[in-house]
């Protein structure tokens, strides 16, 4: 493990810490604006490493960087006398009663209206959704910079090689025989270093665009415009049909019942691209970002299935999917590999872009994960506020008295179970990341 590898992990940890800090600010800022008392704002859990107090709030960092929190006084409403909390066998307050007391302990006389549970439903939603939306915005911004500004490693439209001939099998040999005909690219005058600007009158920005235009043009004579020495040069290209292997969406060769690769006649020109930075066009960026958000939400919805396949890979029953669920160890390994990639193979700008993309994807994952409507996740508090609003509207429409705030304290036992499951999931993913890395 070299220094660059460690640096990548450190950058990831700092990025996660900043993401958590901004997430908690998304809760704290509107809470303070609405008058809620906020005694603590911390990044991390466990023992205090460093803190300072400004006004009524203590800001600081704790030892275990697996999240963070902002303490809002009065998150749980007082006990309803008509439905008293359960007590232990010895008569002492139970877990729910103790949690209520802790939530209200820092409210001094005259500050009763500063409790979170006193907020209106729209204000509760603003406070609890603030952190979720912060991660969404941050994830979109990081991915936009990564994809649309810096660019990622990919194939450009600049030609790196030009085939000299058309061998009998273009996929297995590049050796030319005297009897082999000249390749279409060489015959057309395409040269190494040419940048393809348009194909058959259609502008091209990526190598996928070039491939699509070659396939669409077939074997008809086609005008191709390349940039050479700062000038645009029109060329006439006539592709040739050759047998090419068929690949599926994941890049694997399609095989028939006998296990032999399936082939198909396709147009062939005889050029290959240069690797370099590829930026997503501004017109395409919104669609790409929307797709990233949608796929992240889908991954959270199908989380049980993703965990099943991850565990199956850990047990050696299947290959670990590159698009599957990844834990903190896996993210650290990816960050280390991105950072330690040599400049000869991966330019610094591309490594920066990949790190921004990783942090952007992480923020989208935090956004989607917190949409789950269960305590202790933010989505559980959002669901409680929505239910409170629906209940109040129903009571108003039917001339009934205001039922008051939703008693989320009664869901704390469920929240403890969810919290335990989250810990188990994190431990399982650490194990899978170690025994079956992506």
C-alpha positions as CSV (number, residue, x, y, z in Angstrom):
1,X,0.0,0.0,0.0
2,X,1.8,3.2,-1.2
3,X,1.4,6.7,-0.1
4,X,-0.9,7.7,-3.0
5,X,-3.3,4.8,-2.1
6,X,-3.5,6.0,1.5
7,X,-4.0,9.5,0.3
8,X,-7.1,8.4,-1.7
9,X,-8.6,6.8,1.4
10,X,-7.9,10.0,3.4
11,X,-9.6,12.1,0.8
12,X,-12.6,9.8,0.8
13,X,-12.8,10.0,4.6
14,X,-12.6,13.8,4.5
15,X,-15.2,13.9,1.7
16,X,-17.6,11.7,3.7
17,X,-17.1,13.9,6.8
18,X,-17.9,17.0,4.7
19,X,-20.9,15.4,3.2
20,X,-22.2,14.4,6.7
21,X,-21.5,18.0,8.0
22,X,-23.5,19.5,5.2
23,X,-26.3,17.0,5.7
24,X,-26.6,18.0,9.3
25,X,-26.4,21.7,8.4
26,X,-29.4,21.0,6.2
27,X,-31.3,20.1,9.4
28,X,-29.8,22.6,11.7
29,X,-30.1,25.8,9.7
30,X,-33.9,25.6,9.1
31,X,-34.4,24.4,12.7
32,X,-32.6,27.5,14.1
33,X,-34.6,29.7,11.7
34,X,-37.8,28.3,13.1
35,X,-36.7,28.8,16.7
36,X,-35.9,25.2,17.6
37,X,-33.3,24.9,20.4
38,X,-30.2,23.2,19.1
39,X,-27.7,22.3,21.8
40,X,-25.3,20.1,19.8
41,X,-23.9,19.7,16.3
42,X,-21.3,17.0,15.9
43,X,-19.6,15.0,13.2
44,X,-19.0,11.5,14.3
45,X,-20.0,9.5,17.4
46,X,-18.3,8.4,20.6
47,X,-15.8,10.4,22.6
48,X,-15.3,14.1,21.8
49,X,-12.1,14.9,20.0
50,X,-12.6,18.7,19.7
51,X,-15.4,21.1,20.2
52,X,-16.3,24.7,20.8
53,X,-19.4,26.6,21.9
54,X,-21.0,29.5,20.0
55,X,-24.2,30.8,21.5
56,X,-26.4,27.9,22.8
57,X,-24.8,25.3,20.4
58,X,-21.7,23.2,20.9
59,X,-20.0,22.3,17.6
60,X,-17.4,19.6,17.4
61,X,-15.9,16.3,16.1
62,X,-16.2,12.9,17.7
63,X,-13.9,9.9,17.3
64,X,-16.0,7.5,15.1
65,X,-16.7,9.0,11.7
66,X,-19.7,6.8,10.7
67,X,-22.1,9.7,10.5
68,X,-23.0,12.7,12.6
69,X,-26.0,14.3,14.3
70,X,-27.6,17.6,15.3
71,X,-29.5,17.5,18.6
72,X,-32.9,19.2,18.2
73,X,-34.6,19.7,21.6
74,X,-38.1,18.2,21.8
75,X,-37.9,15.7,18.9
76,X,-40.3,13.6,20.9
77,X,-43.6,15.0,22.4
78,X,-44.5,14.6,26.0
79,X,-46.4,11.6,27.2
80,X,-50.1,11.5,26.4
81,X,-52.0,11.0,29.8
82,X,-54.7,9.0,27.9
83,X,-52.0,6.6,26.7
84,X,-49.3,6.4,29.3
85,X,-45.9,4.9,28.5
86,X,-45.1,1.4,29.7
87,X,-43.0,1.1,32.8
88,X,-40.6,-1.6,33.9
89,X,-41.6,-4.3,36.3
90,X,-40.1,-2.3,39.2
91,X,-42.2,0.7,38.3
92,X,-39.3,2.7,36.8
93,X,-39.7,4.6,33.5
94,X,-39.3,2.4,30.4
95,X,-37.2,3.1,27.3
96,X,-39.8,5.3,25.7
97,X,-40.4,7.4,28.8
98,X,-36.6,7.9,29.3
99,X,-36.2,8.9,25.7
100,X,-39.0,11.5,26.1
101,X,-37.3,12.9,29.2
102,X,-34.0,13.2,27.4
103,X,-35.5,14.9,24.4
104,X,-37.1,17.5,26.7
105,X,-34.5,17.9,29.4
106,X,-32.8,21.0,27.9
107,X,-36.0,23.0,27.6
108,X,-36.0,25.6,30.4
109,X,-39.2,27.4,31.6
110,X,-40.3,29.8,29.0
111,X,-38.8,27.8,26.1
112,X,-41.6,25.3,25.6
113,X,-42.4,26.8,22.2
114,X,-38.8,26.0,21.1
115,X,-39.4,22.2,21.1
116,X,-39.3,20.6,17.7
117,X,-42.6,18.8,18.2
118,X,-44.3,22.2,18.4
119,X,-43.5,23.1,14.8
120,X,-46.2,23.1,12.1
121,X,-46.1,20.2,9.7
122,X,-44.6,22.2,6.8
123,X,-41.8,23.4,9.1
124,X,-41.1,19.8,10.4
125,X,-40.9,18.6,6.8
126,X,-38.5,21.5,5.9
127,X,-36.2,20.6,8.9
128,X,-36.2,16.8,8.4
129,X,-36.0,16.9,4.6
130,X,-33.3,19.5,4.6
131,X,-30.5,17.0,5.2
132,X,-31.9,14.6,2.6
133,X,-32.2,17.3,-0.1
134,X,-28.7,18.6,0.8
135,X,-27.2,15.2,-0.1
136,X,-29.3,15.2,-3.3
137,X,-28.0,18.7,-4.4
138,X,-24.5,17.9,-3.4
139,X,-24.5,14.6,-5.3
140,X,-25.8,16.2,-8.4
141,X,-23.3,19.0,-8.2
142,X,-20.3,16.7,-7.7
143,X,-21.4,14.4,-10.6
144,X,-22.1,17.4,-12.8
145,X,-18.5,18.7,-12.2
146,X,-17.1,15.2,-12.7
147,X,-18.9,14.4,-15.9
148,X,-19.5,17.7,-17.5
149,X,-16.6,19.9,-16.4
150,X,-13.6,17.8,-15.7
151,X,-14.5,14.7,-17.7
152,X,-13.9,11.0,-17.2
153,X,-11.6,8.5,-18.8
154,X,-13.0,7.3,-22.1
155,X,-12.5,6.9,-25.8
156,X,-12.3,10.1,-27.8
157,X,-12.9,10.7,-31.5
158,X,-9.2,11.1,-32.1
159,X,-7.8,8.2,-34.2
160,X,-5.0,6.2,-32.5
161,X,-4.4,3.5,-35.1
162,X,-5.3,2.9,-38.7
163,X,-5.4,-0.6,-40.0
164,X,-3.2,-1.1,-43.1
165,X,-5.2,-3.9,-44.5
166,X,-8.4,-6.0,-44.2
167,X,-7.2,-9.4,-42.8
168,X,-9.2,-12.5,-43.1
169,X,-10.3,-12.2,-39.5
170,X,-10.2,-8.6,-38.1
171,X,-10.7,-9.9,-34.5
172,X,-7.9,-12.3,-34.3
173,X,-5.0,-10.8,-36.3
174,X,-3.7,-7.5,-37.5
175,X,-1.0,-9.1,-39.6
176,X,-1.2,-8.1,-43.3
177,X,-0.6,-10.5,-46.2
178,X,0.2,-9.5,-49.7
179,X,-3.2,-10.8,-50.8
180,X,-5.1,-8.7,-48.2
181,X,-7.0,-5.7,-49.5
182,X,-6.3,-2.2,-48.2
183,X,-8.5,-1.2,-45.2
184,X,-11.3,1.3,-45.8
185,X,-9.7,3.8,-43.5
186,X,-6.3,3.7,-45.2
187,X,-8.0,3.8,-48.6
188,X,-9.9,6.9,-47.5
189,X,-6.8,8.7,-46.3
190,X,-7.6,8.7,-42.5
191,X,-4.4,9.3,-40.5
192,X,-3.3,8.7,-37.0
193,X,-4.0,11.8,-34.9
194,X,-7.1,12.8,-37.0
195,X,-10.0,14.0,-34.9
196,X,-13.4,12.9,-36.4
197,X,-15.8,15.8,-36.3
198,X,-18.7,14.4,-38.3
199,X,-19.7,11.2,-40.0
200,X,-22.2,11.2,-42.9
201,X,-23.2,14.8,-42.0
202,X,-23.9,14.0,-38.3
203,X,-21.6,15.7,-35.7
204,X,-19.9,13.3,-33.3
205,X,-18.6,14.0,-29.8
206,X,-17.7,10.5,-28.5
207,X,-16.4,7.3,-29.8
208,X,-19.9,5.7,-29.3
209,X,-21.2,8.4,-31.7
210,X,-18.7,7.3,-34.3
211,X,-19.5,3.6,-33.8
212,X,-23.2,4.4,-34.2
213,X,-22.7,6.4,-37.4
214,X,-20.5,3.6,-38.9
215,X,-23.3,1.1,-38.2
216,X,-26.0,3.4,-39.6
217,X,-24.0,4.3,-42.7
218,X,-23.5,0.7,-43.7
219,X,-21.3,0.1,-46.8
220,X,-22.5,3.1,-48.8
221,X,-19.9,5.8,-49.6
222,X,-19.9,8.3,-46.7
223,X,-18.4,11.7,-46.2
224,X,-16.3,12.0,-43.0
225,X,-14.9,15.3,-41.8
226,X,-11.7,15.1,-39.7
227,X,-9.7,17.8,-38.1
228,X,-6.0,17.7,-39.1
229,X,-3.4,20.3,-38.2
230,X,-6.2,22.7,-37.2
231,X,-8.1,22.3,-40.5
232,X,-11.2,20.4,-41.4
233,X,-10.6,17.8,-44.1
234,X,-13.5,16.0,-45.8
235,X,-12.8,12.4,-46.7
236,X,-14.8,9.7,-48.6
237,X,-15.1,6.4,-46.6
238,X,-16.6,3.2,-47.8
239,X,-16.9,0.6,-45.1
240,X,-16.7,-3.2,-45.7
241,X,-18.9,-5.8,-44.1
242,X,-17.0,-8.3,-41.8
243,X,-18.0,-10.9,-39.3
244,X,-17.9,-9.4,-35.8
245,X,-18.6,-11.0,-32.4
246,X,-21.9,-9.9,-30.8
247,X,-21.7,-8.6,-27.2
248,X,-24.5,-8.1,-24.6
249,X,-25.1,-5.0,-22.5
250,X,-22.5,-6.0,-19.9
251,X,-19.8,-6.5,-22.5
252,X,-19.8,-10.3,-22.5
253,X,-19.6,-12.2,-25.8
254,X,-23.0,-13.8,-26.7
255,X,-22.7,-17.5,-27.3
256,X,-25.0,-20.0,-29.0
257,X,-26.2,-23.4,-27.6
258,X,-22.8,-25.0,-28.4
259,X,-20.9,-22.3,-26.5
260,X,-19.4,-20.7,-29.7
261,X,-19.5,-16.9,-30.0
262,X,-22.3,-15.5,-32.0
263,X,-21.2,-13.3,-34.9
264,X,-22.9,-10.9,-37.2
265,X,-22.0,-9.0,-40.4
266,X,-21.2,-5.4,-39.5
267,X,-19.6,-2.4,-41.3
268,X,-15.8,-2.2,-40.7
269,X,-13.6,0.8,-41.3
270,X,-10.3,-0.1,-39.6
271,X,-9.7,2.7,-37.0
272,X,-9.4,2.7,-33.2
273,X,-9.8,5.6,-30.7
274,X,-7.4,7.4,-28.4
275,X,-8.1,7.2,-24.7
276,X,-8.5,10.5,-22.9
277,X,-10.9,12.8,-21.1
278,X,-14.5,12.7,-22.3
279,X,-17.0,15.3,-21.1
280,X,-20.7,14.9,-21.2
281,X,-22.3,17.5,-23.4
282,X,-24.4,20.2,-21.5
283,X,-27.5,19.1,-23.4
284,X,-27.0,15.5,-22.3
285,X,-26.0,16.2,-18.7
286,X,-29.5,16.6,-17.2
287,X,-30.6,13.2,-18.6
288,X,-27.4,11.5,-17.3
289,X,-27.8,13.0,-13.8
290,X,-31.5,12.1,-13.7
291,X,-30.5,8.5,-14.7
292,X,-27.9,8.5,-11.9
293,X,-30.5,9.5,-9.3
294,X,-33.1,7.1,-10.6
295,X,-30.7,4.1,-10.6
296,X,-29.5,5.0,-7.1
297,X,-33.1,5.1,-5.8
298,X,-33.8,1.8,-7.6
299,X,-30.7,0.3,-5.9
300,X,-32.1,1.2,-2.5
301,X,-35.5,-0.2,-3.3
302,X,-33.9,-3.5,-4.3
303,X,-31.4,-3.4,-1.4
304,X,-32.5,-6.8,0.0
305,X,-31.8,-8.4,-3.3
306,X,-28.4,-6.6,-3.6
307,X,-27.4,-7.8,-0.1
308,X,-28.4,-11.3,-1.1
309,X,-26.1,-11.3,-4.2
310,X,-23.3,-9.6,-2.2
311,X,-23.4,-12.4,0.5
312,X,-23.7,-15.0,-2.3
313,X,-20.5,-13.6,-3.8
314,X,-18.8,-13.6,-0.4
315,X,-19.6,-17.3,-0.1
316,X,-18.2,-17.9,-3.5
317,X,-21.5,-18.9,-5.2
318,X,-21.3,-16.1,-7.8
319,X,-19.2,-13.2,-9.1
320,X,-19.3,-9.9,-7.3
321,X,-21.3,-7.4,-9.4
322,X,-19.5,-4.1,-10.2
323,X,-23.0,-2.4,-10.0
324,X,-23.9,-4.1,-6.7
325,X,-23.9,-2.9,-3.1
326,X,-20.5,-1.7,-1.8
327,X,-19.5,-1.1,1.9
328,X,-17.1,1.3,3.4
329,X,-14.1,-1.0,2.8
330,X,-15.0,-1.3,-0.9
331,X,-15.3,2.5,-1.2
332,X,-12.0,2.9,0.5
333,X,-10.4,0.4,-1.9
334,X,-11.9,2.2,-5.0
335,X,-10.6,5.5,-3.7
336,X,-7.1,4.1,-3.1
337,X,-6.9,2.6,-6.5
338,X,-8.1,5.8,-8.2
339,X,-5.6,7.9,-6.3
340,X,-2.6,5.5,-6.8
341,X,-3.2,5.0,-10.5
342,X,0.0,6.1,-12.3
343,X,-0.1,9.3,-14.3
344,X,1.2,7.4,-17.3
345,X,-2.1,5.5,-17.5
346,X,-4.6,7.8,-15.8
347,X,-4.1,11.6,-15.9
348,X,-4.5,13.5,-12.6
349,X,-7.6,15.3,-13.9
350,X,-9.3,12.0,-14.6
351,X,-8.4,10.7,-11.1
352,X,-9.8,13.9,-9.6
353,X,-12.9,13.4,-11.7
354,X,-13.3,9.8,-10.5
355,X,-13.0,10.9,-6.9
356,X,-15.6,13.6,-7.4
357,X,-17.8,11.0,-9.1
358,X,-17.4,8.6,-6.1
359,X,-18.3,11.2,-3.6
360,X,-21.2,12.3,-5.8
361,X,-22.5,8.7,-5.9
362,X,-22.1,8.4,-2.2
363,X,-24.2,11.5,-1.6
364,X,-26.9,10.2,-3.9
365,X,-26.8,6.9,-1.9
366,X,-27.2,8.9,1.4
367,X,-30.2,10.8,-0.2
368,X,-31.9,7.6,-1.4
369,X,-31.2,5.7,1.8
370,X,-32.7,8.4,4.0
371,X,-35.9,8.3,2.0
372,X,-36.7,4.9,3.7
373,X,-39.7,5.8,5.9
374,X,-38.4,4.1,9.1
375,X,-36.8,5.5,12.2
376,X,-34.0,6.4,13.0
377,X,-33.6,7.5,9.3
378,X,-34.8,10.9,8.3
379,X,-37.4,9.3,6.1
380,X,-39.1,8.0,9.3
381,X,-39.4,11.5,10.7
382,X,-40.7,12.8,7.3
383,X,-43.3,10.0,7.2
384,X,-44.4,10.9,10.8
385,X,-44.8,14.6,9.8
386,X,-46.8,13.6,6.7
387,X,-49.0,11.4,8.8
388,X,-49.5,14.2,11.3
389,X,-50.6,16.6,8.5
390,X,-53.0,14.0,7.0
391,X,-54.5,13.3,10.4
392,X,-55.0,17.0,11.2
393,X,-56.7,17.6,7.8
394,X,-59.0,14.6,8.3
395,X,-60.0,15.9,11.8
396,X,-60.6,19.5,10.4
397,X,-62.7,18.2,7.5
398,X,-64.9,16.2,9.9
399,X,-65.2,18.8,12.6
400,X,-63.1,17.0,15.1
401,X,-60.5,18.5,17.5
402,X,-56.8,18.7,16.6
403,X,-55.3,15.3,17.4
404,X,-51.9,17.0,18.1
405,X,-48.5,15.8,17.1
406,X,-47.8,12.3,16.0
407,X,-46.2,10.3,18.9
408,X,-43.1,9.1,17.2
409,X,-41.7,8.0,20.5
410,X,-43.8,4.8,20.3
411,X,-41.9,3.8,17.2
412,X,-38.6,3.9,19.1
413,X,-38.5,0.0,19.6
414,X,-38.9,-0.4,15.8
415,X,-36.2,2.2,15.4
416,X,-33.8,0.2,17.6
417,X,-34.4,-2.9,15.4
418,X,-33.8,-0.9,12.3
419,X,-30.6,0.5,13.8
420,X,-29.4,-3.0,14.7
421,X,-30.1,-4.2,11.1
422,X,-28.1,-1.3,9.8
423,X,-25.1,-2.3,11.9
424,X,-25.4,-6.0,10.8
425,X,-25.6,-4.8,7.1
426,X,-22.5,-2.7,7.5
427,X,-20.6,-5.6,9.1
428,X,-21.7,-8.0,6.4
429,X,-20.6,-5.6,3.6
430,X,-17.2,-5.1,5.3
431,X,-16.8,-8.9,5.2
432,X,-17.9,-9.1,1.6
433,X,-15.6,-6.3,0.5
434,X,-12.7,-8.2,2.0
435,X,-13.4,-11.7,0.8
436,X,-14.9,-10.7,-2.6
437,X,-13.8,-7.2,-3.6
438,X,-15.3,-5.4,-6.5
